[in-house]
Each structure stands twice: as structure tokens, then as C-alpha cells.
Amino acid sequence: MRGASEGSRDRLTVQTLRLMAHIGVTEEERGSRQRLEVDVDLFADLEAAGRSGDLARTIDYRQVADGLRTLLEGRPWHLVEAAARAALDLIFERFPQVSGASVRVRKFVLPETAHVEVEMERRR
């Protein structure tokens, strides 16, 4: 049986985290909170957590969601790209077991368009 450490692609996903942030290039755009949605895929060895059922041996997705919400709602952002990069930085700083992450940030700003989205993926 192959172990998780042998190139596994274990993934924990938080999908469609909804939040309200001051974001935009102009002061007028940043003047009121706008809806954002965030998806994160976190890659880590989840084998021990899967076998033990022990929260201490995995990534606490509530801490991920709460950390992202606090970060993104806590200050104004000029660019969606900057918000996505900061989210990646937070993930790698707070969750050392994460070997790679993908973050997607959606902003609902253009008329007759579902949304704009930035996706960034990084590995340690």
C-alpha cells in the first residue's frame, strides 16, 4: 500500500467563503464593502488525520476560514491580486503542514458579468 508521503495529492478545500471587503482601485470603490468569494485548496499529508480521526493531526478548516475572513475584511485592498497573495501568505505562515495552496478570489463588480476572478497557486 502506498503511503501519503510518497507524492500524495491530499487536498482540503474551503469553497465559496463569502465575505465583505473594502476593495478597489479608487477611493470611491473602496468606500463601501463589496462582496468577495474565496476558494482555497490546501495540499498536505492528511494520512495521519484520516487514520486517527484526530483534529490535531490535520488542518483545522475553521481556523483557515476565520483567518481569511479576518485578513480580507480587516483592511482595504486595491487589487484582487493583492488580496489573493496575502491569503496565500497567511496560509503558509499559520499552517506549516501545507505544502502547496491554491487561492481563488472572486469579485462581483462588472455589469453583465458573473464575476472577475484571480487564482494564484504556490508551493513551499
C-alpha positions in Angstrom: 0.0 0.0 0.0 1.4 3.4 -0.9 1.8 5.9 1.9 0.7 9.5 1.7 4.3 10.8 1.9 5.1 9.2 -1.4 3.8 12.0 -3.6 0.2 12.1 -2.4 -2.1 14.9 -3.5 -4.3 15.0 -0.4 -6.3 18.2 -0.5 -8.5 20.1 1.9 -10.8 22.6 0.2 -12.8 25.5 1.6 -15.1 26.6 -1.1 -17.1 29.8 -1.6 -16.1 31.6 1.6 -18.4 34.7 1.4 -17.2 38.0 2.9 -17.4 41.7 2.5 -14.3 43.8 1.9 -13.2 47.3 1.0 -11.6 46.6 -2.3 -11.0 48.6 -5.5 -8.5 50.9 -7.2 -10.4 54.1 -6.5 -11.3 55.5 -3.1 -14.9 55.6 -4.2 -14.8 51.9 -5.0 -13.2 51.1 -1.6 -15.7 53.4 0.2 -18.2 50.6 0.8 -17.7 46.9 1.3 -18.1 44.7 -1.7 -18.9 41.0 -1.8 -16.0 38.7 -2.3 -15.9 34.9 -2.6 -12.8 32.9 -1.8 -11.9 29.3 -2.5 -8.8 27.6 -1.2 -7.3 24.3 -1.9 -4.7 23.2 0.6 -2.3 20.3 -0.2 -0.9 18.4 2.8 -0.3 14.9 4.0 -3.7 14.1 5.6 -3.0 10.4 6.1 -2.5 10.5 9.9 -5.7 12.5 10.4 -7.6 10.1 8.1 -6.4 7.1 10.1 -6.7 8.6 13.6 -9.7 10.9 13.4 -7.6 13.4 15.4 -8.2 17.1 14.7 -4.7 17.9 16.0 -3.3 15.9 13.1 -4.9 17.9 10.3 -5.6 21.4 9.1 -8.5 23.0 11.0 -10.7 24.4 8.3 -12.5 26.6 10.7 -9.1 28.3 11.5 -8.4 28.7 7.8 -11.8 30.3 7.1 -11.7 32.5 10.2 -8.1 33.6 9.4 -9.0 34.5 5.8 -12.1 36.4 6.8 -10.2 38.4 9.4 -7.4 39.2 7.0 -9.6 40.1 4.0 -12.3 42.1 5.8 -9.8 43.8 8.1 -8.2 46.3 5.8 -8.7 47.9 2.4 -7.3 46.3 -0.7 -6.6 48.0 -4.1 -6.3 44.8 -6.2 -7.9 41.3 -6.1 -4.4 40.0 -6.8 -3.0 41.6 -3.6 -5.9 40.0 -1.6 -5.1 36.6 -3.1 -1.4 36.9 -2.5 -2.0 37.9 1.2 -4.3 34.9 1.6 -1.5 32.6 0.4 1.0 34.3 2.8 -1.4 33.7 5.7 -1.9 30.1 4.8 1.8 29.3 4.7 2.6 31.3 7.8 -0.2 29.7 10.0 -0.3 26.2 8.6 3.2 24.7 8.3 1.9 21.3 7.2 0.6 22.8 4.0 2.9 22.0 1.1 1.0 23.9 -1.5 -2.1 26.0 -1.9 -4.3 27.5 -4.5 -6.5 30.6 -3.8 -9.3 31.9 -5.9 -10.8 35.3 -5.1 -13.9 36.4 -6.9 -15.2 40.0 -7.0 -18.7 40.9 -8.3 -18.1 44.3 -9.9 -18.7 44.4 -13.7 -22.2 44.8 -15.1 -23.5 41.8 -17.2 -20.6 39.7 -15.9 -20.9 37.0 -13.3 -17.6 37.9 -11.6 -13.9 38.5 -12.1 -11.6 36.0 -10.5 -7.9 35.8 -9.7 -6.3 32.4 -9.0 -2.8 32.0 -7.5 -1.1 28.8 -6.7 2.1 28.4 -4.8 4.2 25.6 -3.3 6.7 25.7 -0.4 
